[in-house]
Amino acid sequence: MRILKIVVVLLLAVGGSAGCGLFSDDAGPSRDEQLQKILDENASFSVILKNEATPAQRADVETALRALPGFTGLTFTDKQAAYEKMHKMFSADPSDVAGISPENLPESFEVRMTDIAAVRKLRDDERPVKSLSGVDQLVFTCLTVAECKDKYSPKPTAPPS
């Protein structure tokens, strides 16, 4: 959920950039510094477990995550909570998620870290977590201001022909 919050904040920031000059070099605190502060305050990543992960594997993953340098906290999302979150996200058109049951969704951990540098270090060498039995994938949002600008800034479009 925290990753979703980061993405929403960044999308809102980028969406308003055309009118307020978010990415310009105005006097005062730099927009890049403000974005960096947001990234540091929301430093986290997600660990998606395999559907067949056992309770013992889940416990081992949690233990390993708690031992990471820069670890500050975590939130576990079970299949039922993931299902409820998905239904809430798609509440405008429930037909998009018809036929999906809690058993179809993976469990996950959201891992909070001291700062974005700790998350970047883990992303650059994700083997210690990715190699754990029961882990399917790691999910990272943008981890630098440049990545966020590239990922969430509006792209120029070709004029209609």
C-alpha positions, 0 to 999 in steps of 0.5 A, a space after each residue: 500500500 505504501 508503494 501505491 501511496 508513493 506512486 500516487 504522490 509522484 503522479 500528482 506531483 508530475 500531473 501538476 508540473 505543467 502549471 506550477 513548474 515542478 521540475 523547473 529550477 526556481 529560486 528557493 528549495 529545489 524541486 528535486 530536493 523536495 522529491 528526494 525528501 519524499 522518496 526518503 520519507 517513503 523508502 520501501 519496496 515489496 516482496 511478492 511471495 510465490 503462491 505455493 510458499 509455505 508458512 515456514 518459508 514465509 516466516 523465514 522471509 520475514 526473518 531475513 527482511 527484518 535483518 536487512 541493513 536499513 530495515 525499519 518495519 514491514 507490513 504483511 498482506 495475506 491473500 484475503 487482504 490482497 483480494 479486498 484491496 483489489 476489489 476496492 481498487 476496481 470498485 468502479 468496474 467490478 467486472 474487471 476482477 470477476 472470477 478472481 478469488 483470494 487463492 489467485 492472489 499472492 501474499 506479500 510484504 511491504 518493507 520500510 527502510 531508513 532511506 531510499 539509498 538503502 532500498 537502492 542498495 538492495 535493488 542493485 543486489 537483490 540476490 539476498 532476498 530474491 534467492 530466499 525460498 518462497 520469494 517470487 519477485 521484488 517490486 521497486 518504484 522509482 528510486 531516484 528523482 531522475 527515474 521518477 521524472 522519466 517514469 512519471 513525466 508526461 511524454 511528448 506526443 506526435 501531432 495528429 496527422 
